[in-house]
Amino acid sequence: MMEKNAKIYVAGHRGMVGSAIVRELERQGYTNIITRTHSQLDLCRQEAVEKFFKEEKPDYVFLAAAKVGGIVANQDALADFMYDNMILEMNVIHAAWKNGCKKLEFLGSSCIYPRMAPQPMKESCLLTGELEKTNEAYALAKISGLKYCEFLNRQYGTDYISVMPTNLYGPNDNYHPTHSHVLPALIRRFHEAKEQNLPAVTCWGDGSPLREFLYVDDLANLCVFLMNNYSGNETVNAGTGKELTIKELTELVAKVIGYTGEILWDTEKPNGTPRKLLDVSKSAALGWHYQTELEDGIRLAYQDFLSNPMRAER
């Protein structure tokens, strides 16, 4: 168990996941949380990361920093996604190990699993098939981070774990018109359509893919829970075990926002993976279950969007 006064470093504390982990740690009474902004510490610079770890010597590390984006961003910047994610995670994990960090938790993504993995996807299906081409670069980087944690455990007896979340949403999400994920993109799209009294909104694909969504504060709760209750080489899936079609999701977002126009579909645009449901029986067996139902979560996310000063510029 992490001591309440242990020095805990949250990498990526300004992002959606990192900020949720900081909120959860504070809620649970942890008092010695350390963070660095990107301008204070560039995690892609090995020397800077090693200096930081040598000086600070954190007891525990939550590695939530990453370069992220939706389908468009992933396809347009394959090399950048691979390099930045691979370099920053290797720097942090390696420096943590060199400086005697008691435990590290690596945050990945469900896109690491094979494109046509049996559904729902168990942790054991990793590396049993081809990856989805649209986010292969990001997935390869995340798989490398997960495997590096596993190999350190095997070679040096460390206690480094990894968590693989499904699609996330919630406070501090990115609402960029083209560089955001599906749910925040829909929130923005329907909000603007409502404000402008647009008669219809056109969405990508045909609405058939099935997706699962986890509210980010629920993920943060699981992250702290696992840090205190789980050790092992295999990753742990983080999700709800429930799915809905993109069409159903779109209708739900429109309902929460109060948009009453028509919803059209541009079938020339890509759908992405047909289905991505995580098997969450492992976290359930450990005694954890999600709290926030999707409609309630979308309502909370919309409130965050409305109060988000960055949304106009992003």
KETI-979028 format. One line per 4 residues: number of its first residue (from 1); their letters; for each residue y, x negated, z negated of N, C-alpha, C. Coordinates in Angstrom, 1 decimal. Layout:
N
NUM) a) Y,X,Z,Y,X,Z,Y,X,Z ~ ...;
REM end
This chain:
314
1) mmek) -1.2,-0.8,0.0,0.0,0.0,0.0,1.3,-0.9,0.0 ~ 2.2,-0.5,0.8,3.5,-1.2,0.8,4.2,-0.9,-0.6 ~ 4.7,-2.0,-1.2,5.5,-1.8,-2.4,6.9,-1.2,-2.1 ~ 7.4,-0.4,-3.0,8.7,0.2,-2.6,9.9,-0.8,-2.4;
5) naki) 9.8,-1.9,-3.0,10.8,-2.9,-2.8,10.4,-4.1,-1.8 ~ 9.3,-3.9,-1.1,8.8,-4.9,-0.2,9.8,-5.0,1.0 ~ 10.0,-6.2,1.6,10.9,-6.3,2.7,10.2,-5.9,4.0 ~ 10.8,-4.8,4.5,10.3,-4.2,5.7,11.2,-4.3,6.9;
9) yvag) 10.7,-4.9,7.9,11.5,-5.1,9.2,11.1,-4.0,10.2 ~ 12.1,-3.2,10.6,11.9,-2.2,11.7,12.6,-2.7,12.9 ~ 11.7,-3.1,13.9,12.3,-3.6,15.2,12.5,-2.4,16.1 ~ 13.7,-2.3,16.6,14.1,-1.2,17.5,14.6,0.0,16.7;
13) hrgm) 15.3,-0.3,15.6,15.8,0.8,14.7,16.8,1.7,15.3 ~ 17.4,1.4,16.4,18.4,2.3,17.0,17.7,3.2,18.0 ~ 16.5,3.0,18.4,15.8,3.8,19.3,15.3,5.1,18.6 ~ 14.7,6.0,19.4,14.2,7.3,18.8,13.1,7.0,17.8;
17) vgsa) 12.2,6.2,18.1,11.0,6.0,17.2,11.5,5.1,16.0 ~ 12.2,4.0,16.2,12.6,3.1,15.2,13.5,3.8,14.2 ~ 14.4,4.6,14.7,15.4,5.3,13.8,14.6,6.4,12.9 ~ 13.6,7.0,13.5,12.8,7.9,12.7,12.0,7.2,11.6;
21) ivre) 11.5,6.0,12.0,10.7,5.3,10.9,11.6,4.9,9.8 ~ 12.9,4.4,10.1,13.8,4.1,9.0,14.1,5.3,8.2 ~ 14.3,6.5,8.8,14.6,7.7,8.0,13.4,8.1,7.1 ~ 12.2,7.9,7.6,11.0,8.2,6.9,10.8,7.3,5.7;
25) lerq) 11.0,6.0,6.0,10.9,5.0,4.9,11.9,5.3,3.8 ~ 13.1,5.6,4.1,14.2,5.9,3.2,13.8,7.2,2.4 ~ 13.3,8.2,3.1,12.8,9.4,2.5,11.8,9.2,1.4 ~ 10.9,8.2,1.7,9.8,7.9,0.8,10.2,6.9,-0.3;
29) gytn) 11.4,6.5,-0.3,11.9,5.6,-1.4,11.8,4.1,-1.2 ~ 11.6,3.7,0.0,11.6,2.2,0.3,13.0,1.7,0.4 ~ 13.3,0.7,-0.3,14.7,0.3,-0.6,15.1,-1.0,0.1 ~ 14.2,-1.8,0.7,14.5,-3.1,1.3,14.2,-3.1,2.8;
33) iitr) 14.8,-2.3,3.5,14.6,-2.2,5.0,15.6,-3.1,5.7 ~ 15.1,-4.0,6.6,16.0,-4.8,7.3,15.9,-4.5,8.8 ~ 17.1,-4.5,9.4,17.2,-4.2,10.8,18.2,-5.2,11.5 ~ 18.1,-5.3,12.8,19.0,-6.1,13.6,19.3,-5.3,14.9;
37) thsq) 20.5,-5.3,15.3,20.9,-4.7,16.6,20.5,-5.7,17.7 ~ 20.5,-5.2,18.9,20.2,-6.1,20.1,21.2,-7.2,20.2 ~ 22.4,-7.0,19.9,23.4,-8.0,20.0,23.3,-9.1,18.9 ~ 22.7,-8.6,17.7,22.5,-9.6,16.6,21.2,-10.4,16.9;
41) ldlc) 20.2,-9.8,17.5,18.9,-10.4,17.7,18.3,-9.9,19.0 ~ 18.2,-10.8,20.0,17.6,-10.4,21.3,16.1,-10.8,21.2 ~ 15.2,-9.8,21.1,13.8,-10.0,20.8,13.1,-10.7,22.0 ~ 13.8,-10.8,23.2,13.2,-11.5,24.3,13.5,-13.0,24.2;
45) rqea) 14.3,-13.4,23.2,14.5,-14.9,23.1,13.7,-15.4,22.0 ~ 12.7,-16.1,22.3,11.7,-16.6,21.4,12.3,-17.4,20.2 ~ 13.2,-18.3,20.5,13.8,-19.2,19.5,14.5,-18.3,18.5 ~ 15.3,-17.3,19.0,16.0,-16.4,18.1,15.1,-15.6,17.1;
49) vekf) 14.0,-15.2,17.7,13.0,-14.4,16.9,12.4,-15.2,15.9 ~ 12.0,-16.5,16.2,11.4,-17.4,15.3,12.3,-17.7,14.1 ~ 13.6,-17.9,14.5,14.6,-18.3,13.5,14.8,-17.1,12.5 ~ 14.8,-15.9,13.0,15.0,-14.7,12.2,13.8,-14.5,11.2;
53) fkee) 12.6,-14.7,11.7,11.4,-14.5,10.9,11.3,-15.6,9.8 ~ 11.7,-16.8,10.2,11.7,-17.9,9.3,12.7,-17.7,8.1 ~ 13.8,-17.2,8.5,14.9,-16.9,7.4,14.6,-15.7,6.6 ~ 14.2,-14.6,7.2,14.0,-13.4,6.5,12.6,-13.2,5.9;
57) kpdy) 11.6,-13.7,6.5,10.2,-13.6,6.0,9.9,-12.1,5.6 ~ 9.9,-11.2,6.5,9.6,-9.8,6.1,8.1,-9.7,5.7 ~ 7.8,-8.8,4.7,6.4,-8.6,4.3,5.7,-7.7,5.3 ~ 6.4,-6.7,5.8,5.9,-5.7,6.7,6.7,-5.5,7.9;
61) vfla) 6.1,-5.3,9.1,6.9,-5.1,10.3,6.4,-3.9,11.1 ~ 7.3,-3.0,11.4,7.1,-1.9,12.4,7.7,-2.3,13.7 ~ 6.8,-2.5,14.7,7.3,-3.0,16.0,7.5,-1.8,16.9 ~ 8.7,-1.2,16.8,9.1,0.0,17.6,10.0,-0.3,18.8;
65) aakv) 10.4,-1.6,19.0,11.3,-1.9,20.0,10.5,-2.0,21.4 ~ 11.2,-1.5,22.4,10.6,-1.5,23.8,11.6,-1.1,24.8 ~ 11.3,-1.5,26.0,12.1,-1.0,27.2,11.4,0.2,27.7 ~ 12.0,1.3,27.7,11.3,2.6,28.1,12.1,3.3,29.1;
69) ggiv) 11.4,4.3,29.8,12.0,5.1,30.8,11.0,6.1,31.4 ~ 11.5,7.1,32.1,10.6,8.1,32.8,10.0,7.5,34.1 ~ 9.5,8.5,34.9,8.8,8.1,36.2,9.7,7.3,37.1 ~ 11.0,7.7,37.3,11.9,7.0,38.2,12.2,5.6,37.7;
73) anqd) 12.5,5.5,36.5,12.9,4.1,35.9,11.6,3.2,36.0 ~ 10.5,3.7,35.7,9.3,2.9,35.7,8.9,2.4,37.1 ~ 9.1,3.3,38.1,8.8,2.9,39.5,9.9,1.9,40.1 ~ 11.1,2.1,39.6,12.2,1.2,40.2,12.2,-0.2,39.6;
77) alad) 11.7,-0.3,38.4,11.9,-1.6,37.7,10.6,-2.2,37.1 ~ 9.6,-2.2,38.0,8.2,-2.6,37.5,8.2,-4.0,36.8 ~ 8.8,-4.9,37.5,8.8,-6.3,36.9,9.6,-6.4,35.6 ~ 10.7,-5.7,35.6,11.5,-5.7,34.3,10.8,-5.1,33.2;
81) fmyd) 10.1,-4.0,33.4,9.4,-3.3,32.4,8.2,-4.2,31.8 ~ 7.6,-4.9,32.7,6.5,-5.7,32.3,7.0,-6.9,31.5 ~ 8.0,-7.6,32.1,8.5,-8.8,31.4,9.1,-8.5,30.1 ~ 10.0,-7.6,30.0,10.8,-7.4,28.8,9.8,-6.9,27.6;
85) nmil) 8.9,-6.0,28.0,8.0,-5.5,26.9,7.0,-6.6,26.5 ~ 6.4,-7.3,27.5,5.5,-8.3,27.1,6.1,-9.4,26.3 ~ 7.3,-9.9,26.7,7.9,-11.0,26.0,8.3,-10.6,24.6 ~ 9.0,-9.4,24.4,9.5,-9.1,23.1,8.4,-8.8,22.1;
89) emnv) 7.3,-8.2,22.6,6.2,-7.9,21.6,5.5,-9.2,21.2 ~ 5.2,-10.1,22.2,4.6,-11.3,21.9,5.4,-12.2,20.9 ~ 6.7,-12.2,21.2,7.6,-12.9,20.3,7.5,-12.4,18.8 ~ 7.6,-11.1,18.7,7.7,-10.5,17.3,6.3,-10.7,16.6;
93) ihaa) 5.2,-10.3,17.3,3.9,-10.4,16.7,3.6,-11.8,16.3 ~ 3.8,-12.8,17.2,3.5,-14.2,16.9,4.4,-14.7,15.8 ~ 5.7,-14.4,15.8,6.5,-14.9,14.7,6.2,-14.3,13.4 ~ 5.7,-13.0,13.4,5.3,-12.3,12.1,4.1,-13.1,11.6;
97) wkng) 3.1,-13.4,12.5,1.9,-14.1,12.0,2.2,-15.5,11.5 ~ 3.1,-16.2,12.2,3.4,-17.6,11.8,4.1,-17.6,10.4 ~ 4.8,-16.5,10.1,5.6,-16.5,8.9,5.0,-15.6,7.8 ~ 3.7,-15.4,7.9,2.9,-14.8,6.8,3.2,-13.4,6.5;
101) ckkl) 3.5,-12.6,7.5,3.7,-11.2,7.4,2.4,-10.5,6.9 ~ 2.5,-9.7,5.9,1.3,-9.1,5.3,0.6,-8.1,6.3 ~ 1.4,-7.3,6.9,0.9,-6.3,7.8,1.9,-5.9,8.9 ~ 1.4,-5.8,10.1,2.3,-5.4,11.2,1.7,-4.1,11.9;
105) eflg) 2.6,-3.2,12.3,2.2,-2.1,13.0,2.9,-2.1,14.4 ~ 2.0,-2.0,15.4,2.5,-2.1,16.8,2.5,-0.7,17.4 ~ 3.7,-0.3,18.0,3.8,1.1,18.6,3.6,1.0,20.1 ~ 2.6,1.7,20.6,2.3,1.7,22.0,2.7,3.0,22.6;
109) ssci) 1.9,3.5,23.5,2.1,4.7,24.3,0.8,5.2,24.9 ~ 0.6,6.5,25.0,-0.6,7.0,25.5,-0.8,6.7,27.0 ~ 0.2,6.1,27.7,0.0,5.7,29.1,-0.9,4.5,29.2 ~ -1.3,3.9,28.1,-2.3,2.8,28.2,-3.7,3.3,28.6;
113) yprm) -4.0,4.5,28.5,-5.3,5.0,28.8,-5.5,5.2,30.3 ~ -6.7,5.1,30.8,-7.0,5.3,32.3,-6.5,6.6,32.8 ~ -6.0,6.6,34.0,-5.5,7.8,34.7,-6.4,9.0,34.6 ~ -7.7,8.7,34.9,-8.7,9.8,34.9,-9.6,9.8,33.7;
117) apqp) -9.1,9.4,32.6,-9.9,9.3,31.3,-10.4,10.7,31.0 ~ -11.6,10.8,30.4,-12.1,12.1,29.9,-11.1,12.6,28.9 ~ -10.9,13.9,29.0,-9.9,14.6,28.1,-10.7,15.4,27.0 ~ -10.1,15.5,25.8,-9.0,14.6,25.3,-9.4,13.2,25.2;
121) mkes) -8.4,12.3,25.3,-8.7,10.9,25.3,-8.9,10.2,24.0 ~ -10.1,9.7,23.8,-10.4,9.0,22.6,-9.9,7.5,22.6 ~ -9.7,6.9,21.5,-9.2,5.5,21.4,-10.1,4.6,22.2 ~ -11.4,4.9,22.2,-12.4,4.1,22.8,-12.4,4.0,24.3;
125) cllt) -11.6,4.9,24.9,-11.6,4.9,26.4,-10.7,3.9,27.0 ~ -10.0,3.1,26.1,-9.1,2.1,26.6,-9.9,1.1,27.5 ~ -9.3,0.7,28.6,-9.8,-0.2,29.6,-11.1,0.2,30.2 ~ -11.4,1.5,30.3,-12.6,1.9,31.0,-12.4,2.4,32.4;
129) gele) -11.1,2.3,32.9,-10.8,2.8,34.2,-9.4,2.4,34.6 ~ -9.0,2.8,35.9,-7.7,2.4,36.4,-6.6,3.1,35.7 ~ -5.4,2.4,35.7,-4.2,3.0,35.0,-3.5,3.8,36.1 ~ -2.6,4.7,35.5,-1.7,5.5,36.4,-0.7,4.5,37.0;
133) ktne) -0.6,4.5,38.3,0.2,3.5,39.1,1.7,3.6,38.7 ~ 2.2,4.8,38.4,3.7,4.9,38.2,4.1,4.2,36.9 ~ 3.2,4.0,36.0,3.7,3.3,34.8,2.7,2.1,34.4 ~ 2.1,1.6,35.4,1.1,0.5,35.2,1.8,-0.7,34.5;
137) ayal) 3.0,-1.1,34.9,3.6,-2.3,34.3,3.8,-2.1,32.8 ~ 4.3,-1.0,32.4,4.6,-0.7,31.0,3.2,-0.6,30.2 ~ 2.3,0.0,30.8,0.9,0.2,30.2,0.3,-1.2,30.0 ~ 0.4,-2.1,31.0,-0.2,-3.4,30.9,0.4,-4.2,29.7;
141) akis) 1.7,-4.1,29.6,2.4,-4.8,28.5,2.0,-4.2,27.2 ~ 1.9,-2.9,27.1,1.5,-2.3,25.8,0.0,-2.7,25.4 ~ -0.8,-2.7,26.4,-2.2,-3.0,26.2,-2.3,-4.5,25.7 ~ -1.5,-5.3,26.2,-1.5,-6.8,25.8,-1.0,-6.9,24.3;
145) glky) 0.0,-6.1,23.9,0.4,-6.1,22.5,-0.6,-5.7,21.6 ~ -1.3,-4.6,21.9,-2.4,-4.0,21.1,-3.5,-5.0,21.0 ~ -3.9,-5.7,22.1,-5.0,-6.6,22.1,-4.6,-7.9,21.4 ~ -3.3,-8.3,21.4,-2.9,-9.5,20.7,-3.1,-9.3,19.2;
149) cefl) -2.7,-8.1,18.8,-2.9,-7.7,17.3,-4.4,-7.8,17.0 ~ -5.2,-7.2,17.8,-6.7,-7.2,17.6,-7.2,-8.6,17.5 ~ -6.8,-9.5,18.5,-7.3,-10.9,18.5,-6.8,-11.7,17.4 ~ -5.6,-11.5,16.9,-5.1,-12.2,15.7,-6.0,-11.8,14.5;
153) nrqy) -6.3,-10.5,14.4,-7.2,-10.0,13.3,-8.5,-10.7,13.4 ~ -9.1,-10.8,14.6,-10.4,-11.4,14.7,-10.4,-12.9,14.5 ~ -9.4,-13.6,15.0,-9.3,-15.1,14.9,-8.8,-15.5,13.5 ~ -7.8,-14.8,13.0,-7.1,-15.3,11.8,-7.2,-14.4,10.6;
157) gtdy) -7.9,-13.3,10.7,-8.1,-12.4,9.6,-6.8,-11.6,9.2 ~ -5.9,-11.4,10.1,-4.6,-10.7,9.8,-5.0,-9.2,9.7 ~ -4.0,-8.4,9.2,-4.2,-7.0,9.1,-3.1,-6.3,10.0 ~ -3.3,-6.4,11.3,-2.3,-5.9,12.2,-2.9,-4.7,12.9;
161) isvm) -2.2,-3.6,12.9,-2.7,-2.3,13.5,-1.8,-1.8,14.6 ~ -2.3,-0.9,15.4,-1.5,-0.3,16.4,-1.7,1.2,16.5 ~ -0.6,1.9,16.9,-0.6,3.4,17.0,-0.2,3.7,18.4 ~ -0.8,4.7,19.0,-0.5,5.1,20.4,-0.1,6.6,20.4;
165) ptnl) 1.3,6.8,20.5,1.8,8.1,20.5,1.7,8.8,21.8 ~ 1.6,10.1,21.8,1.7,11.0,23.0,3.2,11.0,23.3 ~ 3.6,12.0,24.2,5.0,12.2,24.6,5.8,12.5,23.3 ~ 6.9,11.8,23.1,7.7,12.1,21.9,9.0,12.7,22.3;
169) ygpn) 9.6,13.4,21.3,10.9,13.9,21.5,11.6,14.1,20.1 ~ 12.9,14.3,20.1,13.6,14.5,18.8,14.9,13.8,18.7 ~ 15.4,13.6,17.5,16.7,13.0,17.3,16.8,11.6,18.0 ~ 17.9,11.2,18.5,18.2,9.9,19.2,17.4,9.7,20.5;
173) dnyh) 17.0,10.8,21.1,16.3,10.7,22.4,17.3,10.3,23.4 ~ 16.8,9.9,24.6,17.7,9.5,25.7,17.8,10.7,26.7 ~ 19.0,11.1,26.9,19.2,12.3,27.7,19.8,12.0,29.1 ~ 19.6,10.7,29.5,20.1,10.3,30.8,19.5,11.2,31.9;
177) pths) 20.4,11.5,32.9,20.0,12.5,34.0,18.7,12.0,34.8 ~ 18.6,10.7,35.0,17.4,10.2,35.8,16.5,9.3,35.0 ~ 17.0,8.7,33.9,16.2,7.7,33.2,15.6,8.2,31.9 ~ 15.4,9.5,31.8,14.9,10.1,30.6,13.5,10.7,30.8;
181) hvlp) 12.8,11.0,29.8,11.5,11.6,29.9,11.6,13.1,30.1 ~ 10.5,13.8,30.3,10.6,15.2,30.8,11.3,16.1,29.8 ~ 11.0,16.1,28.6,11.5,17.1,27.7,13.1,16.9,27.5 ~ 13.6,15.7,27.1,15.0,15.6,27.0,15.7,15.8,28.4;
185) alir) 15.1,15.5,29.5,15.7,15.8,30.8,15.8,17.3,31.0 ~ 14.8,18.0,30.6,14.9,19.5,30.7,16.0,20.1,29.8 ~ 16.1,19.5,28.6,17.1,20.0,27.6,18.5,19.8,28.3 ~ 18.7,18.7,28.8,20.0,18.4,29.5,20.2,19.3,30.7;
189) rfhe) 19.2,19.4,31.5,19.3,20.2,32.7,19.6,21.7,32.5 ~ 18.9,22.3,31.5,19.1,23.7,31.2,20.5,23.9,30.5 ~ 20.8,23.0,29.6,22.1,23.1,28.9,23.3,23.1,29.9 ~ 23.2,22.2,30.9,24.3,22.1,31.9,24.3,23.3,32.8;
193) akeq) 23.1,23.8,33.2,22.9,25.0,34.0,23.5,26.2,33.3 ~ 23.3,26.3,32.0,23.8,27.4,31.2,25.4,27.3,31.2 ~ 25.9,26.1,30.9,27.3,25.9,30.8,28.0,26.2,32.2 ~ 27.3,25.9,33.3,27.9,26.1,34.6,27.6,27.4,35.2;
197) nlpa) 26.8,28.2,34.5,26.3,29.5,35.0,25.6,29.4,36.3 ~ 24.7,28.4,36.4,24.0,28.2,37.7,22.9,29.3,37.8 ~ 22.7,29.9,39.0,21.7,30.9,39.2,20.3,30.5,39.1 ~ 20.1,29.1,39.4,18.7,28.6,39.4,18.7,27.1,39.0;
201) vtcw) 17.6,26.7,38.5,17.3,25.3,38.2,16.1,24.8,38.9 ~ 16.1,23.7,39.6,15.0,23.2,40.3,14.3,22.0,39.5 ~ 13.0,22.1,39.3,12.3,21.1,38.5,11.3,20.4,39.4 ~ 10.9,19.2,39.0,10.1,18.3,39.8,8.6,18.8,39.7;
205) gdgs) 7.9,18.6,40.9,6.5,18.9,41.0,6.2,20.4,41.1 ~ 5.0,20.8,40.7,4.7,22.2,40.8,4.5,22.9,39.4 ~ 4.7,22.1,38.3,4.6,22.7,37.0,3.2,22.7,36.4 ~ 2.3,22.2,37.2,0.9,22.3,36.7,0.4,21.3,35.7;
209) plre) 0.9,20.1,35.7,0.4,19.1,34.8,0.4,19.5,33.3 ~ -0.6,19.1,32.6,-0.7,19.5,31.2,-0.1,18.3,30.3 ~ 0.7,18.6,29.3,1.2,17.6,28.5,1.2,18.0,27.0 ~ 1.2,17.0,26.2,1.2,17.2,24.7,2.5,16.5,24.2;
213) flyv) 3.1,17.1,23.2,4.4,16.6,22.7,4.4,16.5,21.1 ~ 4.8,15.4,20.6,4.9,15.2,19.2,6.3,14.9,18.8 ~ 6.8,15.7,17.7,8.1,15.5,17.2,8.2,14.1,16.5 ~ 9.3,13.4,16.8,9.3,12.0,16.4,9.3,11.7,14.9;
217) ddla) 9.8,12.7,14.1,9.7,12.5,12.7,8.3,12.7,12.2 ~ 7.5,13.4,12.9,6.1,13.5,12.6,5.4,12.2,12.8 ~ 5.7,11.6,14.0,5.2,10.3,14.3,5.5,9.3,13.2 ~ 6.8,9.3,12.8,7.3,8.3,11.8,6.5,8.5,10.5;
221) nlcv) 6.2,9.7,10.1,5.4,10.0,8.9,4.0,9.4,9.1 ~ 3.4,9.6,10.2,2.1,9.0,10.5,2.2,7.5,10.4 ~ 3.2,6.9,11.0,3.3,5.4,11.0,3.3,4.8,9.6 ~ 4.1,5.4,8.7,4.1,5.0,7.3,2.8,5.2,6.6;
225) flmn) 2.2,6.4,6.9,0.9,6.8,6.4,-0.2,5.7,6.8 ~ -0.2,5.3,8.1,-1.2,4.4,8.6,-0.9,3.0,8.0 ~ 0.3,2.6,7.8,0.6,1.3,7.2,0.0,1.2,5.8 ~ 0.0,2.4,5.1,-0.5,2.4,3.8,-2.0,2.7,3.7;
229) nysg) -2.6,3.3,4.7,-4.0,3.8,4.6,-5.0,3.4,5.7 ~ -4.5,2.6,6.6,-5.4,2.2,7.7,-5.4,0.7,8.0 ~ -6.6,0.2,8.3,-6.8,-1.1,8.8,-7.9,-1.1,9.8 ~ -7.8,-1.8,10.9,-8.8,-1.8,11.9,-8.3,-2.4,13.2;
233) netv) -9.3,-2.8,14.1,-8.9,-3.4,15.4,-8.6,-2.3,16.4 ~ -9.2,-1.2,16.3,-9.0,-0.1,17.3,-7.7,0.6,17.0 ~ -7.0,1.0,18.0,-5.7,1.7,17.8,-6.0,3.1,17.2 ~ -4.9,3.8,16.8,-5.0,5.2,16.3,-4.1,6.1,17.2;
237) nagt) -4.6,7.1,17.8,-3.8,8.1,18.5,-2.9,8.9,17.7 ~ -1.7,9.1,18.2,-0.7,10.0,17.4,-0.3,11.1,18.3 ~ -0.8,12.3,17.9,-0.4,13.5,18.7,-0.7,14.8,17.9 ~ -0.7,15.9,18.6,-0.9,17.2,18.0,-2.3,17.7,18.3;
241) gkel) -2.9,17.2,19.4,-4.1,17.8,19.9,-4.0,19.1,20.7 ~ -2.7,19.5,20.9,-2.4,20.7,21.6,-1.7,20.3,22.9 ~ -1.9,21.1,24.0,-1.2,20.9,25.2,-0.7,22.1,25.9 ~ 0.3,22.0,26.8,0.8,23.1,27.6,1.2,22.6,28.9;
245) tike) 1.3,23.5,29.9,1.7,23.0,31.3,3.2,22.7,31.2 ~ 3.6,21.9,32.2,5.1,21.6,32.4,5.8,22.9,32.6 ~ 5.2,23.8,33.3,5.8,25.1,33.6,6.1,25.9,32.3 ~ 5.1,25.9,31.4,5.3,26.6,30.1,6.3,25.9,29.3;
249) ltel) 6.3,24.5,29.3,7.3,23.7,28.6,8.7,24.1,29.1 ~ 8.9,24.1,30.4,10.2,24.4,31.1,10.7,25.8,30.6 ~ 9.8,26.8,30.6,10.2,28.1,30.1,10.5,28.2,28.7 ~ 9.9,27.3,27.9,10.2,27.3,26.4,11.5,26.6,26.2;
253) vakv) 11.8,25.6,26.9,13.2,24.9,26.8,14.3,25.9,27.2 ~ 14.0,26.6,28.3,15.0,27.6,28.8,15.3,28.6,27.8 ~ 14.2,29.1,27.1,14.3,30.1,26.1,15.1,29.6,24.9 ~ 14.8,28.4,24.4,15.5,27.8,23.2,17.0,27.7,23.5;
257) igyt) 17.3,27.2,24.8,18.7,27.0,25.1,19.5,28.2,25.5 ~ 18.7,29.3,25.9,19.3,30.5,26.2,19.7,30.6,27.7 ~ 19.0,29.9,28.6,19.2,29.9,30.0,18.4,31.0,30.6 ~ 19.1,31.9,31.3,18.3,33.1,31.8,18.2,33.1,33.4;
261) geil) 18.6,32.0,34.1,18.5,32.0,35.5,17.1,31.8,36.0 ~ 16.9,31.5,37.3,15.6,31.3,37.9,15.2,29.9,37.8 ~ 13.9,29.6,37.7,13.3,28.3,37.7,12.5,28.1,39.0 ~ 13.0,27.1,39.8,12.3,26.8,41.0,11.6,25.4,40.9;
265) wdte) 10.7,25.2,41.8,9.9,23.9,41.8,9.9,23.2,43.1 ~ 10.2,21.9,43.0,10.3,21.0,44.2,9.0,20.3,44.3 ~ 8.1,20.8,45.1,6.7,20.3,45.2,6.6,19.0,46.0 ~ 7.7,18.6,46.6,7.8,17.3,47.3,7.8,16.1,46.2;
269) kpng) 8.3,16.4,45.0,8.4,15.4,44.0,7.1,15.2,43.3 ~ 6.8,14.0,42.7,5.5,13.7,42.1,5.3,14.5,40.8 ~ 4.1,14.8,40.5,3.7,15.4,39.2,3.4,14.4,38.1 ~ 2.9,13.2,38.5,2.4,12.3,37.5,1.0,12.6,37.2;
273) tprk) 0.5,12.1,36.1,-0.9,12.3,35.7,-1.2,13.8,35.5 ~ -2.3,14.3,36.0,-2.6,15.7,35.9,-2.7,16.2,34.4 ~ -3.3,15.4,33.6,-3.5,15.9,32.2,-3.5,14.6,31.3 ~ -2.9,14.8,30.1,-2.8,13.6,29.2,-2.9,14.2,27.8;
277) lldv) -4.1,14.5,27.3,-4.2,15.0,25.9,-4.9,13.9,25.1 ~ -4.4,13.7,23.9,-5.0,12.7,23.0,-6.0,13.4,22.1 ~ -7.1,12.7,21.9,-8.1,13.1,20.8,-7.5,12.6,19.5 ~ -7.2,13.5,18.6,-6.5,13.1,17.3,-7.5,13.2,16.2;
281) sksa) -8.8,13.3,16.4,-9.7,13.4,15.3,-9.7,12.2,14.4 ~ -9.3,11.0,14.9,-9.3,9.8,14.0,-8.2,10.0,13.0 ~ -7.0,10.3,13.4,-5.9,10.5,12.3,-6.3,11.6,11.4 ~ -6.9,12.7,12.0,-7.3,13.9,11.1,-8.3,13.4,10.1;
285) algw) -9.3,12.6,10.5,-10.3,12.1,9.5,-9.7,11.2,8.4 ~ -8.6,10.6,8.8,-7.9,9.8,7.8,-7.0,10.7,6.8 ~ -6.9,11.9,7.2,-6.2,12.9,6.3,-4.8,13.2,6.7 ~ -4.4,13.0,8.0,-3.1,13.2,8.5,-3.1,14.4,9.5;
289) hyqt) -2.0,15.2,9.5,-1.9,16.3,10.5,-0.4,16.5,10.8 ~ 0.0,16.8,12.0,1.4,17.0,12.4,2.0,18.2,11.7 ~ 3.3,18.3,11.6,4.0,19.3,10.8,4.8,20.3,11.7 ~ 5.4,19.7,12.8,6.4,20.4,13.5,5.9,21.1,14.8;
293) eled) 6.0,22.4,14.9,5.5,23.1,16.1,6.6,22.9,17.2 ~ 6.1,23.0,18.4,6.9,22.6,19.6,8.2,23.4,19.7 ~ 8.2,24.7,19.5,9.4,25.5,19.7,10.5,25.1,18.6 ~ 10.0,24.9,17.4,10.9,24.4,16.3,11.5,23.1,16.6;
297) girl) 10.6,22.2,17.1,11.0,20.8,17.4,12.0,20.8,18.5 ~ 11.8,21.6,19.5,12.8,21.7,20.7,14.2,22.2,20.1 ~ 14.1,23.1,19.2,15.4,23.6,18.6,16.1,22.5,17.9 ~ 15.4,21.7,17.1,16.0,20.6,16.4,16.5,19.5,17.4;
301) ayqd) 15.7,19.3,18.5,16.1,18.3,19.5,17.4,18.8,20.2 ~ 17.5,20.1,20.5,18.7,20.6,21.1,19.9,20.5,20.3 ~ 19.7,20.7,19.0,20.9,20.5,18.0,21.3,19.0,18.1 ~ 20.4,18.1,18.1,20.7,16.7,18.2,21.4,16.4,19.5;
305) flsn) 21.0,17.0,20.6,21.6,16.8,21.9,23.1,17.2,21.9 ~ 23.3,18.4,21.2,24.6,18.9,21.2,25.6,18.1,20.4 ~ 25.0,17.4,19.4,25.9,16.5,18.5,25.8,15.0,18.9 ~ 25.2,14.8,20.1,25.0,13.4,20.5,26.2,12.9,21.3;
309) pmra) 27.0,12.0,20.7,28.2,11.6,21.4,28.0,10.8,22.7 ~ 26.8,10.3,22.9,26.4,9.5,24.0,26.0,10.3,25.2 ~ 25.7,11.6,25.0,25.1,12.3,26.1,26.0,12.5,27.4 ~ 27.4,12.5,27.1,28.3,12.6,28.3,28.3,11.4,29.2;
313) er) 28.1,10.2,28.6,28.1,8.9,29.3,26.8,8.5,29.9 ~ 25.7,8.9,29.2,24.4,8.3,29.5,23.8,8.8,30.9;
REM end
